[in-house]
Amino acid sequence: MVPAMQSPRLAPAHGQAWGHFVETDDIDAHAASQPDWVLRYEQLSAGSFHGAVRHLQLPGLRLVHESASQAMRQRGQLGQGRYGFAMALDLPEAAFFNGQRLDADAVMAGRADDLDLCSPALFSMIGVVVNADLLNPLWERIYQTPLAPWLDKQTVLPVPADTARTLKALHLGALATLGTPMAPSAALTQLRDAVLMEWIEALPAEVNTTDLKTSAARKRVVDRACDLMLSQTDEPLSILQLCSRIGASRRKLNYCFQDVLGITPVKYLRAVRLNGVRRELKAVQDMRTGVQDVAARWGFWHLGQFSLDYKRQFGELPSATLRTARGG
């Protein structure tokens, strides 16, 4: 495993502004490299992982640029009392945000306290996470109304292509200041306001949330199935057992997974279990614990086939992961 390469933070302005850049070849290090956020990533596609994260923290607002070589599901919290807006830069295939399909030139918007995004391989995105006490008064000044109630949900909103291009250029231009001396506080405030205004004004004037009830119902089925999948990792439930437990037909379960995560339940379960083995191998302390012990705890009993599947998924044998964890 190649350790994360991290840039030093820029000099703070009144303790409120800093820059942050990390590149890593480990998906867990990638998730953990994002300051003050609690994130967990699962690698869904096969191959070696490489990811990069750029953050620029301004007073009350964080700008983000994130990229990853492999398909993954990212879940977690970006903080209470915050809202997020994000958009794909590179989208070779559809992504899925909170159970909704994400296409090019669409904005993911809503509360930042319950992130759930499935992205394809070679995906990159930009985004902002803004404190409510900054967003609320600005929204009221622009629209002369309180913050739109649909922002307390999480939704995908279409954006005109020319608006998206302008927004992307401004956002990336602001992030280009990362690595340069930090500007005075007044200039940082102007930069923050310009970027936030561009994100807000990119949003459609009217938002129809009718379809959110349907997508939320499908996501509840998927979340329930995922909880059951991980309830007994050493003896994974069959798909028929899973369907019986949640009261859904196999066809419905498969449809919900495809619609919410873009992957079948069988493939998702296998990927999550392989991720679980890898995460545990990297944390092994007891020298008596071997690959077979960890694999068995995740329901892999055929060690030869497991090793082949693991290498295909992560680009190295499980024994190499364990050896690296032990400093060998």
C-alpha positions as CSV (number, residue, x, y, z in Angstrom):
1,M,0.0,0.0,0.0
2,V,1.3,3.4,-1.0
3,P,0.9,5.9,1.9
4,A,-1.2,9.0,1.4
5,M,0.7,12.0,0.0
6,Q,-0.5,15.1,1.7
7,S,0.2,18.8,1.2
8,P,0.7,21.0,4.2
9,R,-2.2,23.2,5.2
10,L,-2.0,26.8,4.0
11,A,-1.6,29.5,6.6
12,P,-4.9,30.1,8.3
13,A,-6.7,33.4,8.1
14,H,-8.1,34.1,11.6
15,G,-8.2,30.3,12.1
16,Q,-11.0,29.9,9.6
17,A,-9.3,29.2,6.2
18,W,-7.0,26.4,5.1
19,G,-6.2,24.3,2.1
20,H,-5.7,20.5,2.0
21,F,-4.6,18.1,-0.7
22,V,-4.2,14.3,-0.5
23,E,-3.4,11.5,-3.0
24,T,-3.6,7.9,-1.9
25,D,-3.7,4.4,-3.2
26,D,-5.9,3.2,-0.3
27,I,-9.7,3.7,-0.3
28,D,-9.9,3.9,3.5
29,A,-7.1,6.4,3.7
30,H,-8.9,8.3,1.0
31,A,-12.1,8.5,3.1
32,A,-10.2,9.3,6.3
33,S,-8.2,12.1,4.6
34,Q,-11.2,14.6,4.6
35,P,-10.9,16.7,7.7
36,D,-13.8,16.8,10.2
37,W,-16.0,14.5,8.1
38,V,-17.0,10.9,9.0
39,L,-17.0,8.8,5.8
40,R,-16.9,5.2,4.9
41,Y,-16.1,4.0,1.3
42,E,-16.6,0.6,-0.3
43,Q,-14.8,-0.3,-3.5
44,L,-17.3,-1.8,-5.9
45,S,-15.2,-2.3,-9.1
46,A,-12.1,-4.4,-9.6
47,G,-8.6,-3.0,-9.8
48,S,-6.0,-1.0,-7.9
49,F,-7.4,2.1,-6.2
50,H,-6.1,5.7,-6.7
51,G,-7.8,8.7,-5.4
52,A,-7.2,12.4,-4.8
53,V,-9.0,15.0,-2.7
54,R,-8.6,18.8,-2.7
55,H,-10.3,20.9,0.0
56,L,-10.3,24.7,0.4
57,Q,-11.9,25.8,3.6
58,L,-13.2,29.3,3.7
59,P,-15.3,30.9,6.5
60,G,-18.5,28.9,6.7
61,L,-17.9,27.1,3.3
62,R,-15.7,24.3,2.1
63,L,-14.8,23.8,-1.6
64,V,-14.1,20.2,-2.7
65,H,-12.7,18.4,-5.7
66,E,-12.5,14.6,-5.5
67,S,-11.6,11.9,-7.9
68,A,-11.3,8.1,-7.8
69,S,-10.1,5.4,-10.2
70,Q,-12.7,2.8,-9.0
71,A,-16.4,2.6,-8.6
72,M,-17.4,3.1,-5.0
73,R,-20.2,3.7,-2.5
74,Q,-19.5,6.6,-0.1
75,R,-21.6,7.1,2.9
76,G,-21.2,9.3,6.0
77,Q,-21.8,12.7,7.6
78,L,-20.4,16.1,6.6
79,G,-21.7,17.7,9.7
80,Q,-25.0,18.8,11.3
81,G,-26.4,22.2,10.3
82,R,-24.7,22.1,6.9
83,Y,-25.9,21.8,3.3
84,G,-24.1,20.3,0.3
85,F,-24.1,21.0,-3.4
86,A,-22.1,18.9,-5.8
87,M,-21.7,18.1,-9.5
88,A,-19.9,15.5,-11.6
89,L,-16.9,16.6,-13.6
90,D,-16.1,13.2,-15.2
91,L,-19.0,10.8,-15.4
92,P,-18.3,7.8,-17.7
93,E,-21.4,6.1,-16.5
94,A,-24.4,7.0,-14.3
95,A,-23.9,7.7,-10.6
96,F,-26.6,7.3,-8.0
97,F,-27.2,9.9,-5.2
98,N,-29.5,9.0,-2.4
99,G,-31.2,6.5,-4.7
100,Q,-31.6,8.9,-7.6
101,R,-29.8,8.6,-10.9
102,L,-27.2,11.3,-11.5
103,D,-26.4,12.3,-15.1
104,A,-24.0,14.9,-16.4
105,D,-24.8,18.6,-15.7
106,A,-27.0,17.8,-12.7
107,V,-26.6,19.1,-9.1
108,M,-26.8,17.0,-6.0
109,A,-28.3,19.2,-3.3
110,G,-29.6,18.8,0.3
111,R,-28.6,18.2,3.9
112,A,-25.0,17.2,4.4
113,D,-25.6,14.9,7.4
114,D,-26.4,11.7,5.6
115,L,-24.4,11.3,2.4
116,D,-25.0,8.2,0.1
117,L,-23.4,8.3,-3.3
118,C,-22.5,5.4,-5.6
119,S,-20.1,6.5,-8.3
120,P,-18.6,4.7,-11.3
121,A,-14.9,4.1,-12.0
122,L,-12.9,7.2,-13.2
123,F,-15.4,9.5,-11.6
124,S,-14.6,13.0,-10.4
125,M,-16.8,15.7,-8.8
126,I,-16.8,19.2,-7.4
127,G,-18.9,20.4,-4.5
128,V,-19.4,22.9,-1.6
129,V,-20.5,22.2,1.9
130,V,-21.9,25.4,3.5
131,N,-23.0,26.2,7.0
132,A,-26.7,26.9,7.5
133,D,-26.0,30.2,9.2
134,L,-24.3,31.4,6.1
135,L,-26.7,29.9,3.5
136,N,-30.0,31.0,5.2
137,P,-29.5,34.8,5.2
138,L,-28.0,34.7,1.7
139,W,-30.9,32.7,0.3
140,E,-33.4,35.1,1.9
141,R,-31.6,38.1,0.4
142,I,-31.7,36.5,-3.1
143,Y,-35.2,35.1,-3.1
144,Q,-37.0,37.1,-0.4
145,T,-38.2,33.8,1.1
146,P,-36.9,31.4,3.7
147,L,-34.7,28.5,2.7
148,A,-36.5,26.2,0.4
149,P,-38.0,23.2,2.2
150,W,-36.7,20.8,-0.4
151,L,-33.2,21.5,0.7
152,D,-33.9,19.5,3.8
153,K,-34.2,16.5,1.5
154,Q,-31.5,15.2,-0.8
155,T,-32.3,15.5,-4.5
156,V,-30.8,15.6,-8.0
157,L,-31.6,18.8,-10.0
158,P,-31.0,19.4,-13.7
159,V,-28.8,22.3,-14.7
160,P,-28.4,23.9,-18.2
161,A,-25.1,22.9,-19.8
162,D,-23.8,26.5,-20.2
163,T,-24.6,27.2,-16.5
164,A,-22.8,24.0,-15.5
165,R,-19.7,25.0,-17.5
166,T,-19.6,28.4,-15.9
167,L,-20.0,26.9,-12.4
168,K,-17.3,24.3,-13.0
169,A,-14.8,26.9,-14.2
170,L,-15.4,29.3,-11.3
171,H,-15.2,26.4,-8.7
172,L,-12.0,25.0,-10.2
173,G,-10.5,28.5,-10.5
174,A,-11.1,29.1,-6.8
175,L,-9.5,25.7,-5.9
176,A,-6.5,26.7,-7.9
177,T,-5.5,29.0,-5.1
178,L,-4.7,25.9,-3.1
179,G,-0.9,25.9,-2.8
180,T,-0.5,29.6,-3.0
181,P,-0.2,32.1,-0.1
182,M,-3.6,32.6,1.5
183,A,-5.2,35.9,0.6
184,P,-6.4,38.5,3.1
185,S,-9.6,37.8,5.0
186,A,-11.6,40.3,2.9
187,A,-10.5,38.7,-0.4
188,L,-11.4,35.2,0.9
189,T,-14.9,36.4,1.9
190,Q,-15.4,37.8,-1.6
191,L,-14.2,34.5,-3.2
192,R,-16.5,32.5,-0.9
193,D,-19.5,34.6,-1.7
194,A,-18.9,34.5,-5.5
195,V,-18.6,30.7,-5.5
196,L,-21.7,30.2,-3.2
197,M,-23.8,32.6,-5.3
198,E,-22.9,30.7,-8.5
199,W,-24.0,27.4,-6.9
200,I,-27.3,28.9,-5.7
201,E,-28.1,30.6,-8.9
202,A,-27.4,27.4,-10.9
203,L,-30.4,25.8,-9.1
204,P,-33.7,25.6,-11.0
205,A,-36.4,28.1,-10.0
206,E,-38.9,25.4,-9.2
207,V,-38.2,21.9,-7.8
208,N,-40.7,19.0,-8.0
209,T,-40.0,16.5,-5.2
210,T,-42.9,14.1,-6.1
211,D,-40.6,11.3,-7.3
212,L,-38.6,11.4,-4.0
213,K,-41.2,9.3,-2.2
214,T,-40.7,6.5,-4.8
215,S,-36.9,6.6,-4.7
216,A,-37.0,6.8,-0.8
217,A,-39.1,3.6,-0.7
218,R,-36.7,1.8,-2.9
219,K,-33.8,3.0,-0.9
220,R,-35.4,1.7,2.3
221,V,-35.6,-1.8,0.7
222,V,-31.9,-1.6,-0.2
223,D,-30.9,-0.3,3.2
224,R,-32.8,-3.0,5.0
225,A,-31.3,-5.7,2.7
226,C,-27.8,-4.3,3.3
227,D,-28.3,-4.3,7.1
228,L,-29.4,-8.0,6.9
229,M,-26.4,-8.9,4.6
230,L,-24.0,-7.6,7.2
231,S,-25.8,-9.0,10.2
232,Q,-24.0,-12.4,10.0
233,T,-20.9,-12.0,7.8
234,D,-19.6,-15.5,8.5
235,E,-22.7,-17.1,7.1
236,P,-24.1,-14.7,4.4
237,L,-27.8,-15.0,3.7
238,S,-28.7,-16.3,0.3
239,I,-30.7,-14.0,-2.0
240,L,-33.9,-16.1,-1.4
241,Q,-33.4,-15.8,2.4
242,L,-32.9,-12.1,2.0
243,C,-36.0,-11.7,0.0
244,S,-38.0,-13.7,2.6
245,R,-36.7,-11.6,5.5
246,I,-37.6,-8.2,3.8
247,G,-40.8,-9.4,2.2
248,A,-39.8,-8.7,-1.4
249,S,-39.6,-10.8,-4.5
250,R,-36.1,-11.5,-6.0
251,R,-37.1,-9.4,-9.1
252,K,-38.1,-6.5,-6.9
253,L,-34.9,-6.7,-4.8
254,N,-32.8,-6.8,-7.9
255,Y,-34.7,-3.9,-9.4
256,C,-34.3,-1.8,-6.2
257,F,-30.5,-2.4,-6.0
258,Q,-30.1,-1.5,-9.7
259,D,-32.2,1.6,-9.3
260,V,-30.6,2.8,-6.1
261,L,-27.0,1.6,-6.3
262,G,-26.5,0.6,-10.0
263,I,-25.4,-2.9,-9.0
264,T,-27.1,-6.3,-8.3
265,P,-27.5,-7.4,-4.7
266,V,-25.2,-10.5,-5.3
267,K,-22.4,-8.3,-6.7
268,Y,-22.8,-5.7,-3.9
269,L,-22.7,-8.3,-1.1
270,R,-19.6,-9.8,-2.6
271,A,-17.9,-6.4,-2.9
272,V,-18.8,-5.4,0.7
273,R,-17.5,-8.7,2.1
274,L,-14.2,-8.3,0.2
275,N,-13.9,-4.8,1.5
276,G,-14.6,-6.0,5.0
277,V,-11.8,-8.6,4.7
278,R,-9.3,-6.0,3.4
279,R,-10.2,-3.5,6.1
280,E,-9.7,-6.2,8.8
281,L,-6.4,-7.5,7.3
282,K,-5.0,-4.0,7.4
283,A,-5.9,-3.8,11.1
284,V,-4.5,-7.2,12.2
285,Q,-2.3,-6.9,15.3
286,D,-2.1,-10.6,16.5
287,M,0.8,-12.3,14.7
288,R,-1.1,-15.6,15.0
289,T,-4.0,-14.3,12.8
290,G,-3.7,-15.4,9.2
291,V,-5.6,-14.6,6.0
292,Q,-7.8,-17.7,6.4
293,D,-8.9,-16.7,9.8
294,V,-10.1,-13.3,8.6
295,A,-11.6,-14.6,5.3
296,A,-13.6,-17.2,7.3
297,R,-15.1,-14.4,9.5
298,W,-16.5,-12.9,6.3
299,G,-17.9,-16.2,4.9
300,F,-15.1,-17.1,2.5
301,W,-14.3,-20.8,3.0
302,H,-12.5,-21.7,-0.2
303,L,-9.2,-20.0,0.3
304,G,-7.9,-20.5,-3.2
305,Q,-10.9,-18.9,-4.9
306,F,-11.1,-16.2,-2.3
307,S,-7.4,-15.2,-3.0
308,L,-8.2,-15.0,-6.7
309,D,-11.3,-12.9,-6.1
310,Y,-9.4,-10.6,-3.7
311,K,-6.6,-10.0,-6.1
312,R,-9.0,-9.3,-8.9
313,Q,-10.8,-6.8,-6.7
314,F,-7.9,-4.9,-5.2
315,G,-4.9,-5.7,-7.4
316,E,-2.9,-7.6,-4.8
317,L,-3.1,-10.9,-2.9
318,P,-4.6,-10.8,0.7
319,S,-1.3,-12.1,2.0
320,A,0.4,-9.0,0.6
321,T,-2.1,-6.8,2.4
322,L,-1.5,-8.6,5.6
323,R,2.3,-8.4,5.1
324,T,2.2,-4.7,4.5
325,A,0.0,-4.2,7.6
326,R,2.7,-5.9,9.7
327,G,5.4,-3.8,8.2
328,G,6.8,-6.6,6.2
